[in-house]
Amino acid sequence: MFATKPSPIQEIKDTILDKAKVKLFIKREDLLEVIPGNPHISGNKWRKLKYNLIEAKELKQETLLSFGGAFSNHIHALAAAGKAFNFKTIGVIRGEEQKALNHTLTFAKEQGMQLHFISRSDYREKNKTDFKEKLQSQFGSFYLIPEGGSNQLAVTGCKEIMDEIDPSMDYICAPIGTGGTIAGMIAANKTQQKILGFPALKNANFLKTDIAKLLSIDQPDSLPHFELINHYHFGGYAKTNRELFSFIFDFKDKQHIQLEPIYTGKMIYGIFDLIKKRHFPKNSNILAIHT
């Protein structure tokens, strides 16, 4: 069920790499094709959803409910997956409803997702039992998927990324939102490759604890072969500046790969900056996951 071909890996050519004597490759999870002709179900969002959808089917649940902000890629992907695989979907959205929905929420609604807006203060209660009970009394039975899609089944799905990566890669880099993707990669790392995580959030050291919980590891600082790179958030989640956009446009022009400014743009910018600063030893093979 849900069998997919491995996403392609593309080598990047640049004089910066030549000078540093390193090689950079990008695993194009953005080109992962689950349903031919449907680009909305791909990348790490699909990896996280895959086993949750299987579990929901086995439990005979017809409705999926999850949480997210107004620009949530997870909500976007969940709505598309719900329509494609015949689930009803409910998105509990942080913040007051706006008269004009943005592109993400417009798309989700077009896919059939029911949007339920709650205040930011109520949203902070989303993981409490009584809050979930209120949702059940309002919407009936549903299969709950956490914010960002990160749970144990998401970790299982994201482990499969590592199955498609050659052991010759010395460093594997991935952006981090809620930590589910990188938790799966850490869990499946059997060759002592160094995994670098690039948070989209400011002050993101708490992510070590979240990742450790997903992996049932008691000591967050003992995550094996993992390093959190905290310097490329550009001020926080969804924060950007002209320098970042200039880099993304230049990268698209040179490499013909579209990045976005929330996750992958910041990560690739950070990788190039680290390469310039000689963070990676000569002859290193670096692989970035384009989630």
PyMOL commands that set and color helices and strands:
alter all, ss='L'
color gray80, all
select helices_A, chain A and resi 15-20+29-31+43-58+73-84+103-110+120-123+129-139+147-149+152-163+180-188+206-214+220-222+242-255+264-276
alter helices_A, ss='H'
color red, helices_A
select strands_A, chain A and resi 9-12+23-27+63-68+88-94+114-118+143-145+171-176+194-199+226-228+285-289
alter strands_A, ss='S'
color yellow, strands_A
deselect
rebuild
show_as cartoon
